[in-house]
Amino acid sequence: MRAIRWAGIYSLSLLIVLVVRVGLWVTRYQRIRTALVRPCPDDPQMARRATVARVTHAVSQISRFIPDASCLTQTISCQAILSWKGIPSTITMGLKKEDETTLKAHAWLSWNAQVVLEGNEGTVLDFNKILDLPTPVRPPVSL
């Protein structure tokens, strides 16, 4: 059963990373994120730590085989999959100055105030945070 679960997560990750990567080639990240990320409750669901770990691992492994699957591709993909499972997360974007004429951008994903997907551009401590993109919050259902 565990192998089937992993195969499902990897298949879903492959599909979503491809969709996001192609989408970033043809349009802005805001459109892709709006189309894929679903509102979810404002509850970090601490008991779902294993799910978060499986999804982030699958996305980072699959991204190695997709051309130009940047940190932004990975974080949008991961946030979308987690939002479908009802787990809120936050994409953070940052900049760092490499030399006098070069700025480098980076995106990473946080869940419950912990970085869970960092990409391969370096540690997040090297970057100055410029933007947070949390999962949209679904209002609680009243009975």
C-alpha positions in Angstrom: 0.0 0.0 0.0 2.9 2.4 0.8 4.4 1.9 -2.7 1.0 2.8 -4.3 0.9 5.9 -2.1 4.4 7.0 -3.1 3.7 6.2 -6.8 0.6 8.4 -6.6 2.5 11.3 -5.0 5.3 11.1 -7.6 2.9 10.9 -10.5 0.9 13.9 -9.2 4.1 15.8 -8.6 5.4 15.1 -12.1 2.2 16.3 -13.7 2.0 19.5 -11.5 5.7 20.4 -11.9 5.3 20.0 -15.7 2.2 22.2 -15.8 3.8 24.9 -13.6 7.0 24.9 -15.6 5.2 25.2 -18.9 2.9 27.8 -17.4 5.9 29.9 -16.2 7.2 29.9 -19.8 4.0 31.4 -21.2 2.5 33.5 -18.4 3.1 35.1 -15.0 3.4 33.2 -11.8 0.4 34.9 -10.3 -1.9 33.4 -12.9 -0.6 29.9 -12.4 -0.7 30.1 -8.6 -4.3 31.5 -8.7 -5.4 28.7 -11.0 -3.7 25.8 -9.0 -3.7 26.8 -5.3 -7.0 26.2 -3.5 -8.1 28.0 -0.3 -7.8 25.8 2.8 -8.4 26.2 6.5 -6.1 28.4 8.5 -4.9 25.3 10.5 -1.3 24.1 10.1 -2.4 20.5 10.8 0.6 19.5 12.8 -0.4 15.8 12.5 0.2 16.0 8.8 4.0 16.4 9.0 4.5 13.1 7.1 2.3 14.3 4.3 4.2 17.6 4.0 7.5 15.7 4.0 6.3 13.2 1.3 5.0 16.0 -1.0 8.1 18.2 -0.7 10.4 15.2 -1.2 8.5 14.1 -4.3 8.4 17.6 -5.8 12.1 18.2 -5.2 13.1 14.8 -6.7 10.9 15.1 -9.7 12.1 18.6 -10.4 15.6 17.3 -11.0 14.4 15.8 -14.3 12.4 18.7 -15.5 14.4 21.4 -17.5 14.5 24.7 -15.8 12.4 23.6 -12.8 13.5 26.5 -10.7 12.8 27.1 -7.0 9.6 29.1 -8.0 8.4 26.1 -10.1 9.0 23.8 -7.1 7.3 26.0 -4.5 4.2 26.7 -6.6 3.9 23.0 -7.4 4.3 22.0 -3.7 1.9 24.7 -2.4 -0.7 23.6 -4.9 -0.6 19.9 -3.9 -0.6 20.8 -0.2 -3.6 23.1 -0.7 -5.5 20.3 -2.4 -4.8 18.2 0.8 -6.1 21.1 3.0 -2.6 22.0 4.3 -1.7 25.8 4.3 1.8 26.9 3.4 3.6 30.1 2.5 5.8 30.8 -0.5 8.5 33.4 0.4 10.6 35.2 -2.2 13.9 36.9 -1.5 16.8 38.7 -3.1 20.5 38.8 -2.5 23.2 40.9 -4.0 25.9 38.8 -5.5 28.2 41.6 -6.7 27.9 45.2 -7.7 25.7 44.5 -10.7 24.0 41.2 -10.0 20.9 40.4 -8.0 19.8 36.8 -7.4 16.2 35.9 -6.6 15.0 32.8 -4.7 11.8 31.3 -3.5 11.2 28.8 -0.7 8.2 27.1 0.9 7.3 27.3 4.6 4.9 25.3 6.6 4.1 26.1 10.3 7.0 28.7 10.2 9.5 26.1 9.1 11.2 26.0 5.7 10.2 22.7 4.1 11.3 23.3 0.5 14.4 25.3 -0.1 15.5 24.5 -3.7 19.2 24.5 -4.7 20.0 28.3 -4.9 21.5 28.4 -1.4 20.3 28.8 2.1 17.4 31.2 2.8 19.5 33.0 5.4 21.5 34.5 2.5 18.4 36.2 1.0 16.5 39.3 2.1 12.8 38.5 2.3 10.7 40.7 -0.1 7.3 38.9 -0.4 5.2 36.3 1.3 2.5 34.4 -0.6 0.4 32.4 1.9 -2.2 29.8 0.8 -5.6 31.6 0.6 -7.7 31.0 3.7 -11.1 29.3 3.3 -13.6 30.9 5.8 -14.9 28.4 8.4 -18.1 26.7 7.7 -20.9 27.7 10.0 -23.8 25.4 10.8 
